[in-house]
Amino acid sequence: MSTHARPSSTHEHLVSTQPRSELFPACSPGSARTWRRYLLLLLALPVLLSTACATAIGDDCSSDAQCPAGAYCDKTMPDGLCTIADCRPGQCPDESVCVEFANGQSFCMAACKEDGDCRDGWSCIKDIGLWPFCSVKK
């Protein structure tokens, strides 16, 4: 019988008593579900960003393509204006109102309560029409 100690395996120090899921989180039972969530978030991100960045009546523009469906870019206004001409009260998109001007023309304009609701360089006009709207500062 030999009294010498058995030489240790060179790989014994690599053996761990921790569960595999702790050593390799990607191999944990819930990881497939987690990866699916990340994938869904990545797929939904462009939709969320496009919705968050959607244009509205009253936004600045340089072409009709930058305005909401049914609206056009009035380039006669400073920095352009997304609007709809020949509107009737109650027919404008959300957060906009139909304003009839003294010349008889009507346009959908961004609704407001105060100047801070309007884009830079514009103010909330409260003394024309039935509802306040954003227009170029006088």
C-alpha positions in Angstrom: 0.0 0.0 0.0 1.3 3.3 -0.9 1.5 6.1 1.7 1.8 8.7 -0.9 -1.1 11.1 -1.4 -2.8 10.7 -4.7 -2.0 13.5 -7.0 -4.9 15.9 -7.5 -6.5 16.3 -10.9 -5.4 19.5 -12.6 -9.1 20.3 -13.2 -10.4 19.9 -9.6 -10.0 23.6 -8.9 -12.5 24.3 -11.8 -15.3 22.3 -10.2 -17.8 24.5 -8.5 -20.6 23.7 -6.1 -22.7 26.7 -7.4 -25.7 25.8 -9.6 -25.1 26.3 -13.3 -27.7 29.0 -13.5 -25.6 31.2 -11.1 -22.4 30.6 -13.0 -24.0 31.2 -16.4 -27.1 33.5 -16.0 -28.0 32.9 -19.7 -28.6 29.3 -18.9 -31.1 29.9 -16.1 -34.6 28.6 -16.5 -36.2 32.0 -16.9 -33.5 33.3 -19.3 -35.4 32.4 -22.5 -38.4 34.4 -21.2 -36.0 37.3 -20.4 -34.5 37.2 -23.9 -37.9 37.2 -25.5 -38.9 40.3 -23.5 -35.7 42.1 -24.6 -36.4 41.1 -28.2 -40.0 42.3 -28.0 -38.8 45.6 -26.5 -36.3 46.1 -29.3 -39.0 45.3 -31.9 -41.5 47.7 -30.3 -39.0 50.5 -29.9 -39.3 52.0 -33.4 -43.0 52.0 -33.1 -42.9 53.7 -29.7 -40.4 56.3 -31.0 -42.4 57.0 -34.1 -45.5 57.5 -32.0 -43.7 59.8 -29.6 -42.3 61.8 -32.4 -45.5 62.0 -34.5 -46.2 65.4 -35.9 -49.3 67.4 -35.0 -51.3 70.3 -36.2 -49.3 73.5 -35.4 -45.9 71.8 -35.7 -43.1 73.3 -37.9 -42.5 71.7 -41.3 -40.7 72.1 -44.6 -42.8 69.6 -46.6 -46.3 68.0 -46.5 -44.7 64.7 -45.7 -43.8 66.0 -42.3 -47.4 66.7 -41.3 -50.2 64.4 -40.1 -52.4 62.6 -42.6 -54.8 65.0 -44.2 -52.7 68.1 -43.3 -50.3 70.1 -45.4 -47.3 72.3 -44.7 -48.2 76.0 -45.0 -44.7 77.3 -46.0 -46.0 80.9 -45.9 -45.8 80.7 -42.1 -42.4 81.1 -40.3 -40.6 77.7 -40.3 -43.8 76.2 -41.9 -47.0 75.2 -40.2 -48.8 71.8 -40.3 -52.5 72.7 -40.8 -55.7 71.7 -42.5 -57.6 74.3 -44.6 -61.4 74.8 -44.9 -62.2 73.2 -41.6 -65.4 73.2 -39.7 -65.7 73.4 -35.8 -65.2 70.0 -34.3 -63.5 68.5 -37.4 -59.9 69.2 -36.5 -57.6 66.5 -35.0 -57.0 66.2 -31.2 -55.3 69.2 -29.6 -56.3 71.5 -32.4 -59.2 73.8 -33.1 -60.8 75.2 -36.3 -60.3 79.0 -36.5 -62.1 81.2 -39.0 -60.3 84.3 -39.8 -61.7 87.7 -40.9 -61.1 86.9 -44.6 -63.5 83.9 -44.3 -60.7 81.3 -44.5 -60.6 78.6 -41.8 -57.7 76.5 -40.7 -57.0 73.9 -38.0 -54.6 75.5 -35.5 -52.9 74.1 -32.4 -55.1 74.6 -29.3 -53.6 76.3 -26.3 -54.3 77.7 -22.8 -51.2 79.8 -22.5 -48.1 80.8 -24.5 -46.1 77.9 -23.0 -48.4 75.5 -24.9 -47.2 76.9 -28.3 -43.9 76.4 -30.1 -41.1 78.9 -29.8 -41.8 82.3 -31.4 -45.6 81.7 -31.2 -48.2 82.8 -28.7 -51.6 81.8 -27.5 -54.2 84.0 -29.1 -57.4 84.2 -27.0 -59.3 87.2 -28.6 -60.1 85.7 -32.1 -62.6 82.9 -32.6 -64.2 80.7 -30.0 -61.1 78.8 -28.7 -57.6 80.0 -28.0 -55.0 78.9 -30.6 -51.3 79.2 -31.3 -50.2 81.8 -33.8 -47.1 83.8 -34.7 -46.3 86.4 -32.0 -47.5 89.8 -33.0 
